[in-house]
Amino acid sequence: MEKQLHWIKEAFSRDVVIMAGEQVIGGMHRDLLAWDVDAYLNDVAILFDVKGFLVHSVNVHDKKDNNRIIGQIDFDWLHSATLTLTTGETYVWKRDNFLMWDWSILEADQEGAGEEIIHYDRTQTLIADEGHIALLKESPYMEILILTGLFVRNYFLRKRKLAAVH
């Protein structure tokens, strides 16, 4: 896998495209009135299955293994999230600034968040929302982590937009 990827979300689209150079290698799709998101990257296909009404948690399903649950995302009040895989590994999604121009996936250590594995940035917002994904450390779960980082960011942005409307 390349050390840097590119992501694009066109204006008014519910889809995210992930690219390595000029080649599309992944994507995410959300239906119009749904919270759930279908995602794929390389040979990994997962479903982010959002549960709950006011307070959400998300089951992560492996679509290539009979929709087996492979992890869960829990959100906290400080706009961060924790991904716990069924294998026992835990990762933390952390935004680096309020506007979410930069955010990261970190390995969880005893105190909570540890070493940064993936760093995301948003570089453009006019016609499309897009940016880079820097892969900083190897992980056997890299595809799941990359997709989780984009899912959580879009989840928080959607919640913010819905709160502004109400």
C-alpha positions in Angstrom: 0.0 0.0 0.0 1.2 3.5 -0.8 2.2 5.8 2.1 -0.2 8.5 0.9 -3.7 8.3 -0.4 -6.2 11.0 -1.6 -9.9 11.2 -0.8 -12.6 13.2 -2.5 -16.3 13.9 -1.6 -18.0 15.9 -4.3 -20.4 18.7 -3.3 -23.9 17.4 -2.4 -22.7 13.8 -2.8 -23.1 11.1 -0.2 -20.1 9.2 -1.7 -16.4 9.4 -0.8 -13.8 8.2 -3.3 -10.3 7.0 -2.1 -7.5 7.1 -4.6 -3.8 6.0 -4.9 -2.4 8.3 -7.5 -4.9 8.4 -10.3 -6.4 4.9 -9.5 -9.6 4.5 -7.5 -8.9 1.9 -4.8 -11.8 2.5 -2.4 -15.0 4.3 -1.6 -17.9 4.9 0.8 -21.6 5.3 0.1 -24.5 6.4 2.3 -28.1 6.2 1.2 -30.1 9.5 1.4 -31.9 9.1 4.7 -29.7 6.5 6.3 -26.8 6.7 8.8 -25.3 3.3 7.7 -22.4 3.4 5.3 -21.1 0.8 2.9 -17.3 1.1 2.4 -14.5 -0.7 0.6 -10.8 -0.3 0.2 -8.6 -2.7 -1.8 -10.0 -6.2 -1.0 -11.8 -5.2 2.3 -15.6 -4.5 2.2 -17.3 -3.3 5.4 -20.6 -1.9 6.6 -20.7 0.8 9.3 -24.0 -0.2 11.0 -25.2 2.8 13.2 -27.3 1.8 16.2 -29.3 3.9 18.7 -31.4 7.0 18.5 -29.8 9.9 20.3 -26.6 8.3 21.3 -25.2 6.2 18.6 -22.7 3.3 18.5 -21.6 1.6 15.3 -21.1 -2.0 14.6 -18.5 -2.7 11.9 -19.4 -5.7 9.8 -17.1 -7.7 7.4 -19.3 -7.9 4.2 -17.1 -10.6 2.8 -17.6 -12.9 5.8 -21.4 -13.1 6.1 -21.6 -9.6 7.7 -19.8 -10.8 10.8 -19.2 -8.1 13.3 -15.5 -7.3 13.5 -15.6 -4.2 15.7 -17.5 -1.4 17.3 -17.2 2.4 17.3 -18.2 4.3 20.4 -18.5 8.1 20.5 -17.8 10.3 23.5 -19.0 13.8 24.3 -15.7 15.5 23.3 -16.1 14.6 19.7 -13.7 11.7 19.6 -14.4 8.0 19.0 -12.9 4.6 19.9 -12.8 1.6 17.6 -12.6 -1.7 19.4 -11.9 -4.7 17.1 -13.1 -8.2 18.1 -9.4 -9.2 18.0 -8.9 -7.0 21.1 -7.0 -4.0 19.5 -8.3 -0.5 20.2 -7.8 2.6 18.2 -8.8 6.2 18.9 -10.1 8.8 16.3 -9.0 12.3 17.3 -9.6 15.6 15.6 -6.7 18.0 15.7 -8.8 21.1 15.4 -12.4 22.3 15.8 -13.1 22.6 12.0 -11.8 19.1 11.3 -9.2 20.2 8.8 -6.9 17.6 10.4 -7.7 14.4 12.3 -5.9 11.1 13.2 -6.2 7.5 14.0 -4.1 6.5 17.0 -3.3 3.2 18.6 -4.8 3.1 22.1 -2.4 2.7 25.0 -3.1 2.4 28.8 -3.8 6.1 29.1 -6.1 6.2 26.1 -4.6 7.5 22.9 -1.1 6.5 21.8 1.0 6.6 18.7 -0.5 8.1 15.5 -1.0 5.5 12.7 -2.9 7.6 10.1 -3.1 11.3 9.6 -5.8 12.9 7.5 -6.2 16.4 6.2 -8.7 18.4 4.3 -7.1 20.6 1.6 -10.1 21.9 -0.4 -13.7 22.7 0.2 -15.0 24.8 -2.7 -16.3 22.3 -5.3 -15.3 19.2 -3.5 -14.3 18.2 0.0 -11.0 16.5 -0.4 -7.7 15.9 1.2 -4.8 13.4 1.9 -4.4 10.3 4.0 -0.9 9.8 5.3 -0.1 6.2 6.4 2.5 6.6 9.2 2.8 3.1 10.7 2.0 -0.4 9.4 -1.1 -2.2 10.7 -2.7 -5.5 9.7 -6.0 -3.6 9.9 -5.0 -0.6 7.7 -8.0 -0.7 5.4 -10.4 -0.9 8.3 -8.6 2.0 10.0 -8.5 4.2 6.9 -12.2 3.7 6.3 -13.1 4.3 10.0 -11.2 7.6 10.0 -13.2 8.9 7.1 -16.5 7.5 8.4 -16.1 9.1 11.9 -15.2 12.5 10.4 -18.3 12.4 8.1 -20.5 11.2 11.0 -19.5 14.2 13.1 -19.9 16.6 10.2 -23.4 15.2 9.5 -24.4 15.5 13.2 -23.1 19.1 13.3 -25.1 20.0 10.2 -28.3 18.4 11.6 -27.8 20.3 14.9 -27.5 23.6 13.0 -30.8 23.0 11.2 -32.7 22.3 14.4 
